[in-house]
Amino acid sequence: MSLKDWADVAQIVTTAALIIGVYQITINRKQLYNNTISRCIDAFRKIDFTKLYVDEVVVKGYVEILAEELFYIKNDYIPKDVAYEWIDGMIDFVPIWNTHDELLNPGKCIPLLVSKRTELLSSYPRIKAAFKVKGYYDFTFVYDISPAKANQRLQVRINIVEEIYNNVKYYDM
């Protein structure tokens, strides 16, 4: 074989190795996504939602799960669309504050996270930073389930989710 033939073989082998490497990375990433998502879903299903608004132990467990999920979002352990779904669920439970420290969703979030905000969230600066929003959002739409306001509700929730997602992604710890 000539030197040119060896160069062609080397190029084919290198290309094949790169394709296999990319394929393997893709498979490993999907496995990581699936394992991470499954683990969080299992933990979430174990929450006793009947006690979430009154039992401090259950709330602390939820905060632990929340912190873990935000860590996974920040570090790209889950796909962005899953992160958005998770955050959309979080805004039904977690207090959202504006930059003036005014609570934007009173009566809709877990009361113990508001009344004991400093105590329960003191070890979780990422949570506090993630749920502090700069934008103005009409919260009358966020929790409105009437069919007539479905489009406004969806748009406001998307905007809040995007801001919280960006807060998580770009919060430095």
N, C-alpha and C positions, 0 to 999 in steps of 0.2 A: 504494500500500500504506500501510496505517495504521501508526502507531507500534507498536501491539500485534502486527501481523503481522511487523514487523521484529524485535521481541523474540522472537517464536516461532521465526523463522528462525535468529536468533542462538543461541537455546537449543538448537535441533536441531544446528546446526553445532558448537557447543561440545561437546555430548554425543558427536557422531560423532568429533570430534578426540580427546576423552578415551578413547573406546573404541579408536580406532586407536593412540593412544599406549600404552595398556596392552598391547594386542596386540603392538606392536613391541617393547616392553620384555620381554615374555614370550618372544618369538622370540629376541631378543638374548641373554637369560639362558640359554635352552636351547642356543644355539650356543656360548656360553661354557662351559657344563657339558660339552657334547660335545667341544669342542676340548681342554679341560683334561683330561678323563678319557682321551681318546685319547692325548694326549701322555704322560701318566703310565703308561698301559698299555704303550705302545711302549717307554718307558725301562725299565719293570719286566721286560718280556720279554727285554731285552738282557742282563740279569744272568745270569752263569754260576753257577747255583746249586750246581754241583759244586765250585766254589772259594769259595763264600760263607763257609764255616767255616774256611778256611785262608789265604786270600789277602787281605792287607791292602788292596791296591788295589781289589779287588772289594767289600770291606766299605765302604771309603770311598765308592765309587760308590753303594752301597745307602744309606748314610747321607745322601748328597746327595739322592737320590730321596725318602727318608723326610722330610727337612726340607722339601722342596718340597711334598710331599703334605700335611704338617701346616700349611704356610702356606696352601694352598688350602682346607683345612678351616676354619682360623681365619677366613678372609676370605669364606667362603660362596661359593667358586668352584665348588663341587660340591654336589649335594643331600645332605641329612643321611643318607639310607639308604646312599648310596655311601660317605660318610665312615665310617659304621659298618662296612661291609664291609672297607674298607681297614684300619681299626684292628684289626678281628678278624684280618686276615692279619698285621698287624705284631706282634701279641702272640705269634706263633709264632717270631719272630726277635729281637725287641728285649728287652733285659733290663728287668725290671720290679722296681722297688725300693719299699720302704715308707718311711715318714717317718723311720725309724731307720737308713736306709741299708743295710738287709738285702736281699740279692738274693732275690726270691721265686720265680724260675723258673730256678735253676741247672740246667745240662745241657740246657736246652731253647732257650736263646737263642744268638746268635752269640758264641762264646767270646772273640773279639777285642774285642767291645764291652764285655766284662766285664774282661778282663785289661788292656785299654788304654782303659778308660772315660774317664779324664780326658783323655787325649791325643786319642782319636778323636771324642769328643763335646764337647770343650771349646769349640768354636766354635758349638755348637748348644744353647743354654740351653733352647730350646723343647722339644727332644727330652727332655732330662733332666727338665724339669718335667712334661712330659706323662706320662711313664712312672714317675712317683713317685706311688704311690697311698696314700690314707689308709685306705681300707676294708680289711676282712679278707676274703680270698678263699681258698677251699680249692683250692690249686693241684693237688691230686691229681686233681681233676675237669677242670681246664682242658685238659689234653693227653691225657686218657683217651679212646680211640676205641672202647671196647667199647660195643656196642648197649645193654647193660643200664644204662649210665650216661649215655646220650645226653641225657636231659632235664636232669640235674644239670649236665652239661658245658655245655649250651646256656645255662642260666640263669646260671651263674658267668661264662661268657664275655661274656654280654650285660651283666652288672653291671660287669665290668672295662672293657669297651668304652665304656659310658656314662660311667664316671668319667674315663677317658682323654680321651674326647671333650670333656667339660666342662673338663678341665685345659687342653686345647688352646684351646678357645673363650675361656676367661677368663684365660689367662696373658697378662700385660701385658709387652710388650717395647718 
